[in-house]
């Protein structure tokens, strides 16, 4: 689970240095269009979906939801790549679609990120340990992936986005393999504290 999240983090963070350069320098988008996509579209999607996904979480586990979230997030860098190839006047619609995918995926990731430690803990005392590990790995990936994205960006603007797609697919496949395991192998009964 943590391996999948670490790799997903690569997919998410590797494009961070490239996004502003792509949107402004390559797609020639105004700051108002960028702000609307990043700030409004993604936020509205996240706010709308979190309650719906919370109900789905009542019936599904974080492994399944993580698998779905990571594959949906592939749409974010993929539509940015497509925006690169369409006429400039159409690129803003691809960016709005990109941030729709982003919002959908991040709504599920937010829930997975917060519920995963509770799901995997064998006792209530393990939840803080799992959460601490998760936060620490987030910091480590924050040191690695954006810098890697910067290096890829120096080679070609599309490379961070291609790397992002690859990372997100790999993270999805890891979650899928975990999801196929018997529930008893990944979700032991919680012992009382």
Phi, psi and omega per residue, in radians:
X1 nan -0.853 3.132
X2 -1.166 -0.609 3.081
X3 -1.086 -0.786 3.122
X4 -1.085 -0.739 3.132
X5 -1.165 -0.635 3.116
X6 -1.118 -0.747 -3.141
X7 -1.247 -0.700 3.031
X8 -0.981 -0.736 3.112
X9 -1.015 -0.611 3.042
X10 -1.089 -0.773 3.122
X11 -1.098 -0.642 -3.129
X12 -1.317 -0.812 -2.988
X13 -1.489 -0.412 -3.080
X14 -1.144 -0.434 -3.127
X15 -1.585 -0.154 -3.072
X16 -0.982 -0.761 3.107
X17 -1.207 -0.451 -3.054
X18 -1.507 -0.470 -3.050
X19 -0.974 -0.954 -3.098
X20 -1.091 -0.654 -3.137
X21 -1.177 -0.756 3.112
X22 -1.063 -0.865 -3.039
X23 -1.176 -0.694 -3.070
X24 -1.549 -0.915 -3.012
X25 -1.422 -0.606 -3.071
X26 -1.703 -0.670 -3.107
X27 -1.698 -0.141 3.083
X28 0.972 0.716 -3.137
X29 -1.525 2.551 3.092
X30 -1.341 2.809 3.131
X31 -1.149 -0.510 3.111
X32 -1.191 -0.685 3.088
X33 -1.161 -0.780 3.136
X34 -1.086 -0.799 3.137
X35 -1.080 -0.704 3.130
X36 -1.119 -0.773 3.141
X37 -1.155 -0.914 -3.076
X38 -1.272 -0.717 -3.018
X39 -1.594 -0.684 -3.045
X40 -1.679 -0.976 -3.066
X41 -1.006 -0.922 -3.097
X42 -1.124 -0.690 -3.126
X43 -1.155 -0.746 3.130
X44 -1.097 -0.726 3.121
X45 -1.119 -0.793 3.141
X46 -1.071 -0.864 -3.104
X47 -1.089 -0.666 -3.141
X48 -1.237 -0.703 -3.020
X49 -1.455 -0.500 -3.052
X50 -0.990 -0.792 3.109
X51 -1.114 -0.652 3.114
X52 -1.141 -0.807 3.139
X53 -1.151 -0.562 3.067
X54 -1.036 -0.690 3.092
X55 -1.186 -0.666 3.110
X56 -1.153 -0.650 3.118
X57 -1.074 -0.453 3.082
X58 -1.085 -0.423 -3.094
X59 -1.928 -0.295 -3.080
X60 -2.152 2.794 -3.118
X61 -1.705 2.881 -3.124
X62 -1.097 -0.435 3.123
X63 -1.171 -0.859 3.117
X64 -1.083 -0.787 -3.113
X65 -1.153 -0.630 3.076
X66 -1.117 -0.717 3.106
X67 -1.032 -0.812 3.137
X68 -1.160 -0.769 -3.123
X69 -1.038 -0.783 -3.082
X70 -1.160 -0.687 -3.137
X71 -1.252 -0.598 3.068
X72 -1.131 -0.672 -3.137
X73 -1.113 -0.352 3.066
X74 -1.005 -0.550 3.131
X75 -1.061 -0.481 -3.119
X76 -1.129 -1.074 3.130
X77 -1.192 -0.523 -3.139
X78 -1.108 -0.771 -3.135
X79 -1.264 -0.458 3.028
X80 -1.169 -0.727 3.082
X81 -1.057 -0.776 3.127
X82 -1.088 -0.668 3.113
X83 -1.052 -0.554 3.122
X84 -1.092 -0.531 -3.045
X85 -1.720 -0.166 -3.131
X86 -1.595 2.874 3.057
X87 -1.006 2.539 -3.048
X88 -0.935 -0.662 -3.092
X89 -1.188 -0.296 3.112
X90 -1.709 -0.251 -3.007
X91 -1.067 -0.568 -3.112
X92 -1.091 -0.571 3.132
X93 -1.206 -0.609 3.071
X94 -1.200 -0.616 3.113
X95 -1.211 -0.693 3.058
X96 -1.078 -0.736 3.088
X97 -1.115 -0.707 3.118
X98 -1.021 -0.786 -3.137
X99 -1.324 -0.291 2.968
X100 -1.219 -0.826 3.060
X101 -1.029 -0.755 3.138
X102 -1.023 -0.842 3.139
X103 -1.085 -0.734 3.121
X104 -1.074 -0.861 -3.124
X105 -1.142 -0.739 -3.081
X106 -1.254 -0.476 3.045
X107 -1.069 -0.792 3.127
X108 -1.239 -0.698 3.134
X109 -1.071 -0.715 3.134
X110 -1.003 -0.783 3.129
X111 -1.203 -0.755 3.117
X112 -1.065 -0.754 -3.102
X113 -1.057 -0.712 -3.092
X114 -1.457 -0.531 -3.071
X115 -1.645 -0.359 -3.111
X116 -0.947 -0.875 3.135
X117 -1.023 -0.646 3.121
X118 -1.196 -0.619 -3.108
X119 -1.185 -0.724 -3.043
X120 -1.543 -0.299 -3.086
X121 -1.151 2.379 3.073
X122 -1.441 -0.383 3.072
X123 -2.523 2.839 3.132
X124 -1.095 -0.437 3.136
X125 -1.249 -0.355 3.131
X126 -1.425 -0.329 -3.086
X127 -1.004 -0.844 3.110
X128 -1.084 -0.627 3.102
X129 -1.110 -0.796 3.138
X130 -1.113 -0.732 3.138
X131 -1.134 -0.731 3.111
X132 -1.079 -0.734 3.098
X133 -1.078 -0.772 -3.121
X134 -1.069 -0.798 -3.141
X135 -1.149 -0.721 3.124
X136 -1.077 -0.780 3.122
X137 -1.135 -0.552 3.061
X138 -1.099 -0.730 3.096
X139 -1.116 -0.726 3.129
X140 -1.118 -0.792 3.132
X141 -1.150 -0.489 3.063
X142 -1.169 -0.419 3.070
X143 -1.431 -0.520 -3.014
X144 -1.601 -0.970 -2.907
X145 -1.217 -0.759 3.121
X146 -1.080 -0.681 3.108
X147 -1.129 -0.694 3.071
X148 -1.069 -0.711 3.095
X149 -1.082 -0.683 3.096
X150 -1.084 -0.762 3.126
X151 -1.113 -0.737 3.098
X152 -1.126 -0.690 3.122
X153 -1.035 -0.632 3.139
X154 -1.158 -0.422 3.107
X155 -1.447 -0.876 3.089
X156 -2.842 2.479 -3.084
X157 -1.014 -0.538 -3.092
X158 -1.431 -0.320 -3.067
X159 -1.039 -0.734 3.091
X160 -1.073 -0.606 -3.129
X161 -1.252 -0.662 3.073
X162 -1.158 -0.758 3.097
X163 -1.061 -0.702 3.128
X164 -1.035 -0.801 3.123
X165 -1.050 -0.781 -3.137
X166 -1.087 -0.828 3.132
X167 -1.033 -0.779 -3.096
X168 -1.172 -0.630 3.081
X169 -1.175 -0.746 3.111
X170 -1.082 -0.767 3.112
X171 -1.074 -0.687 3.093
X172 -1.082 -0.780 -3.125
X173 -1.141 -0.645 3.082
X174 -1.117 -0.800 3.099
X175 -1.078 -0.675 3.130
X176 -1.096 -0.738 3.126
X177 -1.157 -0.627 3.082
X178 -1.199 -0.662 -3.141
X179 -1.150 -0.528 -3.124
X180 -1.321 -0.288 3.134
X181 -1.204 2.671 3.073
X182 -1.045 2.460 -3.111
X183 -0.960 -0.622 -3.130
X184 -1.131 -0.424 -3.137
X185 -1.371 -0.437 -3.086
X186 -2.030 -0.225 -3.090
X187 -2.380 1.377 3.101
X188 -1.195 2.742 3.105
X189 -1.095 2.456 3.136
X190 -1.375 2.279 3.090
X191 -1.516 2.565 3.087
X192 -1.125 2.604 -3.139
X193 -1.293 nan nan
